[in-house]
Amino acid sequence: MSFQAYLDNAEKQTGITPRGFLDLAAGKKLTKAGEIVAWLKADHGLGHGHATAIARLVTKGPEYVAEHHAGGVLHLDGLAARK
C-alpha cells in the first residue's frame, strides 16, 4: 500500500483529512511518534499502520514524507479536493 493510500484510508475511516490530523496534533502539542500513534488509536480508532503513517507525517513533516515516501507528491487536503 502506498503512503498516500494509508492517508486516504485513514480519512475514509475518520472523516479527517491528513491536513486535519496535522492541525489536531499541533493543537494537542503532540510531537513524539509513540504518543501520536497512541492518540490516533485511542481517540480515532485507527489501526497501527494508519496511525504510524500519520505519526510519520506529523513528526517528519509533509515535505519529508512527500520526498521520501510519496514520489514527491502528497495530497493533504482530502479526497474531495482531488475530484
C-alpha positions in Angstrom: 0.0 0.0 0.0 1.3 3.4 -0.9 1.8 6.1 1.8 -0.9 8.2 0.2 -3.3 5.2 0.4 -2.7 4.9 4.1 -3.6 8.6 4.5 -6.7 8.2 2.2 -7.9 5.2 4.1 -7.5 6.9 7.4 -9.6 9.8 6.1 -12.3 7.3 4.9 -12.4 5.8 8.4 -12.4 9.0 10.3 -13.6 11.8 8.0 -10.5 13.8 8.9 -8.1 14.8 6.1 -4.3 14.5 6.5 -4.1 18.2 7.0 -6.8 18.0 9.6 -4.7 15.4 11.5 -1.7 17.7 11.3 -3.7 20.5 12.8 -5.2 18.4 15.5 -1.8 17.0 16.5 -0.4 20.6 16.6 -3.3 21.7 18.7 -2.6 18.9 21.2 1.1 19.7 21.0 1.9 16.1 20.1 5.4 15.7 18.7 6.6 12.2 19.5 5.6 9.3 17.3 4.6 7.0 20.1 2.2 9.5 21.7 0.7 10.3 18.3 0.1 6.7 17.5 -1.5 6.1 20.9 -3.7 9.1 20.5 -4.8 8.1 17.0 -5.6 4.6 18.1 -7.5 5.6 21.2 -9.4 8.7 20.0 -9.9 7.9 16.3 -9.9 4.1 16.2 -7.1 3.8 13.7 -5.1 0.7 13.3 -1.4 0.6 13.9 -0.3 1.0 10.2 -2.6 4.0 9.6 -1.7 5.6 12.9 2.0 5.1 12.2 1.7 6.8 8.7 0.0 9.8 10.2 2.6 9.9 13.0 5.3 10.0 10.4 3.6 12.8 8.6 3.3 14.8 11.8 6.8 14.1 13.1 8.8 14.4 9.8 6.6 16.9 8.0 4.8 16.8 4.7 7.8 17.8 2.7 10.0 15.0 4.0 7.2 12.5 3.5 6.4 13.6 0.0 10.1 13.3 -0.9 10.9 10.0 0.8 7.6 8.1 0.7 5.3 9.6 -1.9 7.4 10.2 -5.0 7.3 13.9 -4.4 3.5 14.2 -4.5 1.4 14.2 -1.4 -2.3 15.1 -1.1 -3.1 16.6 2.3 -6.4 18.3 1.7 -8.5 15.2 1.4 -10.2 13.1 -1.2 -12.9 15.6 -2.1 -10.2 18.2 -3.0 -8.9 15.8 -5.8 -12.2 15.3 -7.5 
